[in-house]
């Protein structure tokens, strides 16, 4: 479904994006574009991965942050800059400020992953932890800007930021001139808007498809309403696109130039992240994997050649572990079961023998003997198993039931 605004406004032009590209020369990397044989077979056409997860700071955010800060007047630079972010924008602002000799203060939520906090400090920013959610952090950063005169660097709602992100679009056309579809994740909309400005100006025939997480999909209702509409309590593992309201500036561009916005589930995000790791050997955060999730959900809907933008790779190891387990479960390659057995010598060995016969690999065993819910001679066992797919999961469950083990979860 295509959305168009009644009176398109172009606060960002192709010349702006080309100017940003010159400004970023020697600062941002021209990231690699890798082919994906597996995705190409699914889609039935060549699929290429634009690897912004390999960008400096681990995401595309450096591009927009640098262009925005570089465009400040000398007196504005002297006052310093301030930003609010849970991770990628924080690191982009920190490095850009360091390269330009500008003092940066970055507000981050108290629950932000430690690796992202450490990286932001290592890039030279002063980090202040405030609030439990990004909205609280954002309010603190804006209050700081008003109180000190520091320039607030918005993560997506500014023409300079959008122009910087649009350089990804220029690189896509240079690296894959035959592209017919570009798929990109959408949070506030800065990256999708920038890519759309660049690509549509040079190749209006190219289809731009945006992707949002189902639990944080503010763009579909906003596009229908014709204005930015906030989604209350956005929820998704993809924190890079977990934005409750579209930015005013990118919203107009997305409405005019982006052909379609799709949504993907948490299961699809997990599966996509796992595919990027296993098949492409690329570490990608859930937000960065959202275009791949869209391709997996309906591969026949995309005309090729397709370029999927992997927007970032800054994933917390703890989250990665959980997401990979979730992705394996979604593919039927991981199974957790709880069951009860008679508490006697050899009972657990007998149970494991049943699993061995059906070739289920035991990853972890939790054996509980003392619990008020259990009978005097009962024990409860929780098993985490590596399986070979949905059919194998069914086979494992059937084998356990036939052996007389009541599966309770």
N, C-alpha and C positions, 0 to 999 in steps of 0.2 A: 504493500500500500504506500503510495507516495503522498507526501504532504507538501503544500506550498503556502507560503504566506501571501496575504492579499497585496501587500505593498512591500516587496523585498527591499531590504536596506543592506548596503555592503560597506560596513565600517572597516573591513579588511579587504584589500585588493591583492591581485597577483603581484603587482609591483612591491607591495609591502612584504610579501613572503619572499620575493627575490632579494629585497634589501636585507631581510633577516638572514637569508642564506649566506650572503657576503659577510655579515657581521659575525656569524657563527663559524666561519672558516678558521680552522685551527683550534676551535673550542669544542664543538660537538663532533663526534665521530660520524662519518657516513657509514651507518651500520649495515651489516651483511644482509643479503637476501638469500635464503636457503630454500631449495625445492623440497617438497614432501611427497615421496612416492606413495605413501599410504593414503594421505588425504587426496592426492590426485586420482588414485584408483576409485575412491569413494565418490568423488565429485564427477568423475568422468572427464576431467580436463585438468591442465596443469594448475597446481596450487603452490604458491610461494609464501614463505614466512619472512616478514620484515622484522628483523631482530633488534627492536629497540630495548629489549631486555639486556643487550650487550652494550648499550650506550653508557657513557660515563655517568656515575651515580646509579646505574642500573635501571634507568627509565628515560622516557622522552622529556621529562619535566625540565631538564637542564636547558633545553632549547628555548622555551618560552620565558623562563626565569631570567636567563642571560639577556635576551633581547629587551625585556622590560626594564631591567636594572641599568643596562647600558644606555638606555634612552633617557635616563633621568638627568636633570640639570645639575651642575656642580653643587649648588647649595642643597639640593635634595639628597645627593649622594653623601654630603657631609653630615646630614641629619641621620643617616643610616636607614636601614629597611627592616621591616618586621613581617613575619609570615606565620600562618597557622597550618599545621599539617600533621597527619599521623605517620608520614613516612616519605613518600617519593618527592612531593613538592618541597618538603623540608630540606632534603638533600640537594635538590636542584638549586634552591635559593642559597643554601650554604656555600656550595661550590662556586656558583656564579658570583656571589658577593666577594668571595675570597679572591677570585681571579681579577675582579674589578677594583679591589682595594676598598670595599664598602663594608662597614660593620653591619652584621645581620643578627637579629634576635628572632629566634624561632620558638613559638609556643607549640607544645605537643601534649596530647592527652597523657594523663598519668599511667594509663594502661598501654601506651605505645610499646611495641616490641623493643627490647633492649638493643638488638643489633642496629635498628634504625636510629635510636637515640644516639648510640655511640658513633655511628657513621656521620650523623649530622654534626656532632661536635668535632669529629676528626676533620671534616671539611672546613671548619673554622667558625661555625656559628655559635652564638651564645644560646643555649637551650634552656627554656623555662617550661616546667611541667605544670599544667593547669587543667583542671576539669577531668571528667570521666569520659565525655564524648566530644567529638570534633566541634559541635555547635558551641559548647562552652569554651573550648580553646579558641575558636574564631572570635568570640565576643571579647575574650581577654586580649587578643592581639589587636583588635580594632580599638579597644580602650587605650592600649599602650600607644598606638599610633596617634590618637587624638591628644594624649597627655604629653608625649615627648616630641612630636613633630616628625617621627620616623615615617617613611613611606610604606604603606601597606601594599604588599605584593600578593595580589589575588591569584589563586591557582589556575583560574580559567576565564574569569569574567573581565578581560581587558583586551583591546585590539592588539597590543604589542605581544602579549602572551600567545594569542591565537596565531599571529603571523609567525612567531617562532616555531610553534608546533606544526604549522603548515609546511615547513621545510621537509618534513617527513614525506609529504605528498610529492614534492619535487623530486626527491630521491627515488620514490616508487616509479615515477614515470621515466626516470633516467635508467633505472635498473631493470625495469620490465615494461618497455614501451608498448608491448602488445596487450597489456592488462585490460580486462573488461569489467572486473568487479573488484572493489576494495572493501574489505570488511574490517571494522574498527570498533573497539569498545567505547562506550559513552558513559561518563559520569556526569560532570558539569557540562561537558560538550566542547571544551577547548580544542582537544586533539581532532575530533571528528570535524569540527567547523574549519579548522586550519587546513586539514587535508582536503576537504571539499572545495575550499576556495582555490587552492592550487590546482587540483586535478580537474575540476569542472571548467576552469578558465582555459586550460590547454586541451582537455579531452572531454567535452561535454557529453560524449556518448558513454563514458565510463559510469557504471552504477556504483553508488556509495551506499553501503549498508552499515548502519550502526547497531550495536549490540548492548543490551543492558541486562543486569541480573533481575530476575523476576521480583525479588524482594526489595529492590531499590529502583524500580522502573518509573521515573518521573517523566520521561519524555513522551511516551505514548499518550497519556491523558493530557499533557500540556499541549501537544501538537493538535489534538482534537479540539481542545478549548481555545487554541490560538493565542495562548499566553502561558508563561511559566506557572505551573501548578505544583505545590509542594506535596510530597508524599510523607505522611507521618510515620515516624519510627522505621526508616529504611533498615532492612536486615539482609545481609549477605556476607559470605566469607570473603568476597571480592572487595576488600576495603578501598582499592584504587578507584572503583566506580561506585562506591557507596555514597551517593550524593542525593540529598532529599529534594533539591530543587534545581532546575536548569539555570545556568547563568543567563542574564538578560542579553548580553552581547552574542554569545554563541547560539542562543535559542533562535534568533532571527536568521542566522546563517544556516543552521541545521534545518530549520523549517523550509528554507528556500532551496537548498542545494543537496541535502541528504535524501536519497530516494526511499529509504525504508529503515525503520527501527524495529529490530526483533528483540525478544527476551529469551533468556536461557535459565534453566533450573540449576540448583546447587549440585545435583547429581551430574548434570551435563558439564558444569564447570570442573568438578572433580575428575571426571573421565578425560576431559580435554587436557588438564594439567598433567595427568598421568601419561597421556599419549605424547605430549611434548617431551616429557622426560625420557620415556622408553624408546620412542621411535625417532625423535629428532635430536635427542641428547641435549636438550635445552632446558635450563631451569627457568621456569616462568611462573609468576604469581597468578592467582586466580583471575584478577582483572585482565592481565595480559593474555590469558588463555581464553577469554570470552569469545573472540572471533572464531577460534577453533571449535569451541562448544557449539556455536551457531552452525558451522559447517557439518559437524557430526549430527546435529539434530535433524537437519533436512538437507542432505548433500545435493539433491537434485534441484535445489532452488537457486543455485548460483552458476551463472555463466562464466566460463573460464576463458583465458587464464584469470585466476583469482589470486589476490594478494591479501593475506591475513596479517594484520599488524599486531605483533606481540609487544605490547606497550611497556611492559616492565617485568623485572625478574627479582624484585626485592621481597622475598617471602621468608617469614620467620621460620626457622627449622622446626619449632614445635607445631606450628600450623601446617607446615609441609607434611610432617608425619601424619597428622590427623587427616589432611586432605587426601593423601595418597591411600590411606586405609579406606577412606570413604569412596574414593574412586575405584579401588579394587573391589569393594563390596558392590558398588553399582554395576560392575562388570561380571559379578558372580565369581570373583577370584578370591574373596575373603568372606568367611562365614563365622559368626559368633553364635554359639548355642549354649544353653543352660539345661542341665538335666539332673535327675536324681538317680542314685543307685544305692544298693545295700552296702553299708559300711562294714566290709570284711576284708581280710588280707587277700590281695590279688584282684580285687574288684576293679581298681583303676587300670591295671595291666590288661584285664579282659576287655574293658572299654576301648583302650588304645589299640588292641588287636583288631577290633571291629573296624576302626578307622583305617588301620593299615591295609585291610583287605580291599577297601574301596579307594585306596591311594589318596587319602586326605592327609596333608602335611600339617602336623600340630605345631603351631607357633607358640602357644602359651596355654598353661593349665592353671586354674585356680580351684583349689580343693577345700571346701568348707565342711567341717564336721559339727561345729557348735553354733547352732542358730535356733531360736525359739520356734521357727517354722518347721523345723525338721523333726521327724520321728526319732525314737531312741536308736534305731539301727540304720538311719538314713544318712547319706552325705550328699551334698550338692556340688556339682562340678560345672565350671564355666570353661568352655574350650574356644580358643581362637584358632581357626583353621585356614590354611591356604588351599583354595580349590581352583578348579580349571574352567569354571564357567557356570552359567545358570543350571544347565542340565546336570552337571556334577554335584551342585548344591542339592538338587532334588534327590539324586542318588544317595548322597550322604545321609540326608534326613530319613529316607526310606530304610536304609540299612540300620540306622539307630533304632527306629520304631520296631522293625522286624526282630531285632535282638532284644527287645523288651525294655528299652530305655525310654521313659516318658520325657519328651522334650518339652520344657516349660518356657523357653524363650530363645 
